Amino acid sequence: MEWFSELTPFLKLYWIIAIPASIIFVVQTILTFIGSDAADGIGADFSGHLEDVHAPFQLFSLRNLVNFLLGFSWTGISCYKVIESQSVLMAVSVVVGLVFISVFFIVLNQVQKLSEDNSFKLEDTIHKTANVYLAIPANKNGTGKIMISVKGSVRELEAITEVDQKIETGSVVTVERVEGQSIVVVKPV
């Protein structure tokens, strides 16, 4: 600890901020990679009305504070001998800390774009083509079945038609609309 006692008070301040911020950052990173940190900054570290906020990013969070302190402190330590004016060094450190928060925000937004909703909704079948699996009676006189591919998975759905003729097995149809909770209305292609 001799090296620490020989530092100027201004440089000591940067080290006092850098060491705990770096430790917390490493712990957060490890927890994120093992799956223990599911929030990724969504929860706020203060009391407030955030019910209407559905953003993946909160400005005031522990993660952002740690990111700011990392950029701030390590810039101060790295540039201490290069920038002689303490006020200029402090300003540069603050700017780099804000850049760290911005980079985290950009990275988080890019990661959010990778998420994909593959849940099946019957409405996703409208205007898609399908193959008739079981013949569909004419004029809504009963249901048949179709096989349709939606979002990379093949589904078997109940289908009816409003046309005046029976649609035979193996025919190609187009889904016109959804009727009820589980039936689609089709017409021949």
C-alpha positions as a Python dict, from the first residue, in 0.01 Angstrom:
ca = {
    (1, 'M'): (0, 0, 0),
    (2, 'E'): (304, 228, -18),
    (3, 'W'): (221, 324, -375),
    (4, 'F'): (-124, 437, -264),
    (5, 'S'): (2, 659, 15),
    (6, 'E'): (242, 829, -227),
    (7, 'L'): (-39, 935, -463),
    (8, 'T'): (-187, 1284, -469),
    (9, 'P'): (-532, 1318, -307),
    (10, 'F'): (-691, 1378, -650),
    (11, 'L'): (-546, 1057, -794),
    (12, 'K'): (-639, 866, -474),
    (13, 'L'): (-1001, 969, -532),
    (14, 'Y'): (-994, 813, -878),
    (15, 'W'): (-847, 489, -741),
    (16, 'I'): (-1101, 478, -457),
    (17, 'I'): (-1378, 496, -718),
    (18, 'A'): (-1213, 264, -974),
    (19, 'I'): (-1145, -39, -753),
    (20, 'P'): (-1498, -93, -611),
    (21, 'A'): (-1662, -2, -945),
    (22, 'S'): (-1441, -256, -1124),
    (23, 'I'): (-1518, -529, -871),
    (24, 'I'): (-1893, -464, -895),
    (25, 'F'): (-1868, -462, -1276),
    (26, 'V'): (-1688, -798, -1280),
    (27, 'V'): (-1946, -950, -1042),
    (28, 'Q'): (-2236, -811, -1251),
    (29, 'T'): (-2078, -948, -1569),
    (30, 'I'): (-2029, -1294, -1420),
    (31, 'L'): (-2386, -1299, -1287),
    (32, 'T'): (-2516, -1190, -1627),
    (33, 'F'): (-2333, -1469, -1810),
    (34, 'I'): (-2450, -1739, -1568),
    (35, 'G'): (-2806, -1612, -1591),
    (36, 'S'): (-2855, -1470, -1243),
    (37, 'D'): (-2914, -1116, -1365),
    (38, 'A'): (-3235, -1114, -1565),
    (39, 'A'): (-3330, -748, -1521),
    (40, 'D'): (-3053, -580, -1723),
    (41, 'G'): (-3130, -238, -1581),
    (42, 'I'): (-3507, -250, -1617),
    (43, 'G'): (-3572, -214, -1245),
    (44, 'A'): (-3503, 128, -1101),
    (45, 'D'): (-3286, 184, -795),
    (46, 'F'): (-3522, 449, -662),
    (47, 'S'): (-3885, 481, -571),
    (48, 'G'): (-4095, 616, -855),
    (49, 'H'): (-4393, 556, -1074),
    (50, 'L'): (-4253, 340, -1352),
    (51, 'E'): (-4562, 139, -1441),
    (52, 'D'): (-4590, 309, -1781),
    (53, 'V'): (-4224, 257, -1867),
    (54, 'H'): (-4168, -45, -2090),
    (55, 'A'): (-3820, 50, -2205),
    (56, 'P'): (-3525, -188, -2180),
    (57, 'F'): (-3317, 95, -2038),
    (58, 'Q'): (-3344, 300, -1720),
    (59, 'L'): (-3116, 600, -1682),
    (60, 'F'): (-3087, 566, -1305),
    (61, 'S'): (-2983, 210, -1232),
    (62, 'L'): (-2697, 43, -1048),
    (63, 'R'): (-2561, -92, -1376),
    (64, 'N'): (-2548, 256, -1532),
    (65, 'L'): (-2390, 402, -1219),
    (66, 'V'): (-2120, 135, -1232),
    (67, 'N'): (-2066, 195, -1607),
    (68, 'F'): (-2031, 569, -1547),
    (69, 'L'): (-1793, 522, -1256),
    (70, 'L'): (-1580, 280, -1461),
    (71, 'G'): (-1539, 528, -1745),
    (72, 'F'): (-1494, 822, -1510),
    (73, 'S'): (-1237, 667, -1277),
    (74, 'W'): (-1023, 478, -1529),
    (75, 'T'): (-1009, 783, -1756),
    (76, 'G'): (-893, 992, -1463),
    (77, 'I'): (-627, 736, -1374),
    (78, 'S'): (-513, 689, -1735),
    (79, 'C'): (-498, 1057, -1826),
    (80, 'Y'): (-370, 1194, -1494),
    (81, 'K'): (-15, 1254, -1619),
    (82, 'V'): (-125, 1361, -1969),
    (83, 'I'): (-383, 1626, -1867),
    (84, 'E'): (-230, 1864, -1614),
    (85, 'S'): (-542, 2068, -1531),
    (86, 'Q'): (-759, 1891, -1274),
    (87, 'S'): (-1077, 2061, -1395),
    (88, 'V'): (-1012, 1956, -1757),
    (89, 'L'): (-931, 1603, -1640),
    (90, 'M'): (-1254, 1595, -1439),
    (91, 'A'): (-1454, 1717, -1743),
    (92, 'V'): (-1293, 1458, -1972),
    (93, 'S'): (-1362, 1188, -1713),
    (94, 'V'): (-1730, 1286, -1691),
    (95, 'V'): (-1763, 1282, -2071),
    (96, 'V'): (-1605, 936, -2094),
    (97, 'G'): (-1834, 814, -1814),
    (98, 'L'): (-2135, 936, -2011),
    (99, 'V'): (-1995, 768, -2323),
    (100, 'F'): (-1978, 438, -2129),
    (101, 'I'): (-2348, 473, -2042),
    (102, 'S'): (-2430, 554, -2406),
    (103, 'V'): (-2235, 253, -2535),
    (104, 'F'): (-2418, 27, -2288),
    (105, 'F'): (-2750, 174, -2406),
    (106, 'I'): (-2663, 112, -2773),
    (107, 'V'): (-2545, -244, -2704),
    (108, 'L'): (-2860, -319, -2502),
    (109, 'N'): (-3082, -187, -2781),
    (110, 'Q'): (-2902, -404, -3037),
    (111, 'V'): (-2943, -710, -2815),
    (112, 'Q'): (-3315, -633, -2776),
    (113, 'K'): (-3349, -632, -3156),
    (114, 'L'): (-3229, -993, -3157),
    (115, 'S'): (-3530, -1109, -2958),
    (116, 'E'): (-3805, -1265, -3164),
    (117, 'D'): (-4162, -1343, -3073),
    (118, 'N'): (-4237, -1687, -3213),
    (119, 'S'): (-4566, -1734, -3034),
    (120, 'F'): (-4840, -1853, -3267),
    (121, 'K'): (-5134, -1623, -3331),
    (122, 'L'): (-5418, -1734, -3554),
    (123, 'E'): (-5422, -1388, -3716),
    (124, 'D'): (-5072, -1457, -3856),
    (125, 'T'): (-5228, -1706, -4099),
    (126, 'I'): (-5436, -1447, -4288),
    (127, 'H'): (-5338, -1419, -4658),
    (128, 'K'): (-5105, -1721, -4634),
    (129, 'T'): (-5139, -2030, -4847),
    (130, 'A'): (-5196, -2375, -4702),
    (131, 'N'): (-5258, -2734, -4811),
    (132, 'V'): (-5588, -2905, -4739),
    (133, 'Y'): (-5527, -3202, -4510),
    (134, 'L'): (-5889, -3317, -4468),
    (135, 'A'): (-6151, -3215, -4727),
    (136, 'I'): (-6347, -2898, -4644),
    (137, 'P'): (-6725, -2915, -4704),
    (138, 'A'): (-6889, -2638, -4914),
    (139, 'N'): (-7079, -2337, -4774),
    (140, 'K'): (-6974, -2369, -4410),
    (141, 'N'): (-7145, -2711, -4384),
    (142, 'G'): (-6868, -2850, -4170),
    (143, 'T'): (-6499, -2821, -4103),
    (144, 'G'): (-6196, -2967, -4268),
    (145, 'K'): (-5829, -2934, -4183),
    (146, 'I'): (-5539, -2747, -4339),
    (147, 'M'): (-5164, -2762, -4290),
    (148, 'I'): (-5004, -2417, -4283),
    (149, 'S'): (-4653, -2292, -4215),
    (150, 'V'): (-4629, -1986, -3989),
    (151, 'K'): (-4302, -1847, -3849),
    (152, 'G'): (-4115, -2161, -3940),
    (153, 'S'): (-4352, -2415, -3786),
    (154, 'V'): (-4625, -2618, -3953),
    (155, 'R'): (-4969, -2609, -3790),
    (156, 'E'): (-5281, -2814, -3842),
    (157, 'L'): (-5590, -2592, -3823),
    (158, 'E'): (-5963, -2638, -3861),
    (159, 'A'): (-6097, -2465, -4169),
    (160, 'I'): (-6427, -2379, -4333),
    (161, 'T'): (-6509, -2229, -4672),
    (162, 'E'): (-6781, -2007, -4811),
    (163, 'V'): (-6747, -2132, -5170),
    (164, 'D'): (-7018, -2349, -5328),
    (165, 'Q'): (-6802, -2657, -5376),
    (166, 'K'): (-6614, -2897, -5154),
    (167, 'I'): (-6236, -2836, -5138),
    (168, 'E'): (-6062, -3170, -5181),
    (169, 'T'): (-5764, -3306, -4986),
    (170, 'G'): (-5434, -3188, -5136),
    (171, 'S'): (-5575, -2861, -5274),
    (172, 'V'): (-5399, -2533, -5213),
    (173, 'V'): (-5602, -2264, -5035),
    (174, 'T'): (-5555, -1910, -4906),
    (175, 'V'): (-5669, -1805, -4559),
    (176, 'E'): (-5914, -1515, -4589),
    (177, 'R'): (-5992, -1447, -4224),
    (178, 'V'): (-6024, -1596, -3878),
    (179, 'E'): (-6364, -1700, -3749),
    (180, 'G'): (-6408, -1764, -3379),
    (181, 'Q'): (-6111, -1868, -3170),
    (182, 'S'): (-5979, -2164, -3366),
    (183, 'I'): (-6123, -2175, -3719),
    (184, 'V'): (-5997, -2011, -4036),
    (185, 'V'): (-6202, -1930, -4345),
    (186, 'V'): (-6028, -2035, -4668),
    (187, 'K'): (-6082, -2016, -5043),
    (188, 'P'): (-5915, -2216, -5322),
    (189, 'V'): (-5617, -2061, -5496),
}
